């Protein structure tokens, strides 16, 4: 393997692809851990990139991928086994001598939270601390790009759905998360830090609909559902039970106003103002029309 000392997990996902763009723009060599050759083909033509085929449930593949790595970015897809898979990675990284893990976490991560996703992030954070590795925890709020999951409904029905009433959320653009991650991976001074990452303002989903209406030039509505209605809709749509339960808990967390705080982390770390929702809507307009 090449002498790359940075490993990226989740390299082909929403955040990972943006992070790779940032590393390429900085001409930073990196190793990307992907599950198969098809995923690797998307990355392998980049001169800064090296591809390692592996799986977070396979200890041997992790051992191979982590050889010579000093810093690692930890991100997994939302899976029922996410907590265990991330713990597998953390334990393997410690065994391999990785010095610093930059973990994508979630705002308000807490082992005692009623929200299962917030609990699992906290469990993994605490394991990294327990093992004595340097860490940077990127506690990000709701992704603006999550709205693309409703692209079909916005495009053909002029509406999208949720279950958080008129609670405001300081949603963040994943490009800003990637920018903070790239800085933490390539510059000193971010060891043993917790960075809450939000957008520049807290807005309601009704306000998001107004902004989308202006940008798209058509009327877009936010339809607020009861938790029971949302649960039924997600179940009919084929979401597995664990994910339905987790999303209902997430929306309840937002509805309680627990995701409305605004932090200046993006500007403080990257020097650039956080992307606002209007800019996101303009940049992603093609998804919705």
N, C-alpha and C positions, 0 to 999 in steps of 0.2 A: 504494500500500500504506500501511497505517496506520504510525504511528511506534512500532512494536514493535522492541525491540533484542535480544530473545531468540528464538532459533530452536530448535525441538525436532524431531529426527528420531526415527523409530521411535515416533511418537506414539500409534499404535493398538495397540501390542504390550503385553505383560505389564507391563513396567516403565514404558513411556511413558504408559499410561493412568493409572497411579498418580501419575506425575510431574505430569501435567496436573491431576489432582485437587488436588495440593499447590499448584500455581501458582494455580489458581482460588481456593483457600482463602486465599491471600495476596493475592488481587486483583492478580496480576502479569500484565500483558499479554504475550502470546507469539505467535509465528508457528509453525504446525505444517506441516512438509513431509510431504505424503502423495502416494501414487502416483496416486490417481484421485478423482473426485468422490464416489464412494460412501463412501470412507474419510473424506473431508472432511466429509460430511454428519453424521458422528458428533460432530464437534467444532465445526462452524461456528455452532451455536446458542449457544455459550458467549460471553458478552459480552467476556471477556478474550482471546478467540481470533481469530486471522486464519489462513486456510488458504492455503497455497501448493501448487499441484500441480506435482510434479516427480519426478525420478528420479536416483539417485546415479550412474547411467551416462550421464546427459545433461548435459553441461557447461553448455549454455545455460540449462536449467531451474534448475540450481544457481546460476548467476550471477544470475538473476532473483530466486530465493528468498532469496538472501543479501544483497540490497541493504539497506543501513542496519543490518545486524545487528552487534552488538558481542560477544555471547556465544552459543555454540551448544552444544547437547547432542548428542553423537554416539553413535548406537546403530543397528545394522543387525540384521536377522534373521540366523539362522545359514544362510549360503549358501556355496557353493563359491567364489563371487567376493567374499566379504565383505572380504578384505584390500584388493583393488583398489578396491571401491566406497568403502571408508572413506578410502583414499588419494585418490581422486577428490574426495571431500568436503573433506578437509583442504587439498588444493591449491587448490580453488575458494574455500574460506574465507579462505585466506591472500591470494589475489588480490583478494578482495572487501574486505579490510581488517578481517576479524573479529579481535578482540583476544584472545579467551579461548575455548578449547574445553574443555568438560567431557566426557570420554570414558568410557563404560562399558567397562571392561576386565575382566580376569580375574585372580584371585589367582595369584601366581607367574608372571605374564607374563614371558617371557624368549626372546630371539631364538634361543637355543641349546637350548631345551627339546625333548625328544622328542615333546611334545604339539603337534600342528599349530595348535590353537586358541590356545595360549599363545604360540606363535611369531608368529602373525599380529597378535595384539594388541600385542606388543612392537614389531613393525615399524611399526605405525601410531603408537604412542606416540613412537617415535624420530623419525619424520617430523615430528610436531608440534613436538618440541623443536628439530629441525634448522631449521625455518622461523622459529623465534624467537617464536612465539605463546605467550601465557600458557596454562597447562594445569592441569587437575585430573583426575587419573586415578583413577577409582573401580574398584579391583581387587576385584571381588566374588567370593565363593565360590559353590558350588553353590546354585541357587535352590530353596528349599522348594517353591515353586509348580511346579517341574518334576515333582513327584509327581502332579500332576493328569493327566499323560500316561498314568498307570497307573489312572486313575479307573475305567475299565470293568472291569479285572481285580480291583481292590480291591472294587468293588461286587458283582460277579457270581461271582468265584472266591475272594475273601477272601485275595488275595495280590498281591505285586508283586515285581519282579525287578531284579537288578543283578549286578555282577561286581566287588565290592570286599571280599569276605570280611567280617571283623569290624573293619575299619579305621574309625576315627571321622572324621567330617567336620563342620566348623563351618558347616553350611548356613545360609543367610540368607534372610529373608523379603524379597520384592521391594519391599514397602512401605517397608522401612528403606533400601533402595538409593535409592528415589525421594525419600525425605526428605533424605538426604545430598545428592543431586543438586540438589534444590530450594534447599537452603541455599547450595550452591556457586554456583548461578546467580543468586541474589538478594542475597547478602550479601558484603561484602568480606572479604579475608583468606584466601582459599582458592586464590590464584594459585600455580602451580608447586608443587603439593602432590600426593603420592601417598597415597591413602587405601585401605588394605586393609579390606574390609567383610565381616564375618562375623556369624553369630548369636552368642548369649551362651554357647553351649556346643558342644563337639564330641561328637556321638553317632553310634552305629553305625546301620546300616539295620535291624538286629535290634531296637534300642531304638526306632527310629521305628515299627516294626510293633507293639511293645508299647503305645506311646502311642496309636497309631491304634485298637488294640483297645479300650483304655479309653474313648476318646472316642466311638467308634462303637458300643460295647456288643456287639461281636462279635469273633470271633477272626480277626485279620489276620496273615499270615505274610510274612516276607521270604524269598524263594527266591534263594539265591546260585548263580549260574551260573559256569561256566568262561568265560574269554574266547572260546573257540571256540564254546561253546553260545550265548553272547550274540550273537556275530557271525552265527551261523546264524539266530537268531530275528529279528534286525534285518533281515537280508537277505530272509527270507521275508515279513516285514511290509512290505517294499517300500521300505525306506530306501535312498537312493543310496549307491554305494560310498564316496564321499568322507566322507559323514556316518557311515557304519558305522565306517570307520577312525578318524575323529576321536573318536567316542564310546568305542570300545575303548581308545584312548589316554587319554582322560579318566578312565575307570574304573581303568586301571592307575595313573594319577597318584594317584587317591584311595586305591587299595589299598596304595600305598607309604607312606601316612601323610603325604603332602605337603600335605594340605588340612585338617589338624586344628588348626592354630593358631587361637587366639581373640584377636580384637582388640576394643578398646573404642571403635572409631571412631564407631559409631552414637551412643553416649551422649555422646562428646566433642564431636561436631559438632552433633547435634540437641537434646541435653539429655534425650532419652528413652531408656530402656533398650531394647536390641534385643529384638525379638519372638522368643520361644522356640518350639520345635516344637509344644508342646502348644497354645499360643495359635493358631498357624497351623492346626492340626488342627481346633480348635473353630470358627474363623472360616470354614474351607473345608469344613466337615462335609457340606454339601449336595452337594459334588462326589462324595462317596464312599459315599453311602447313599441 
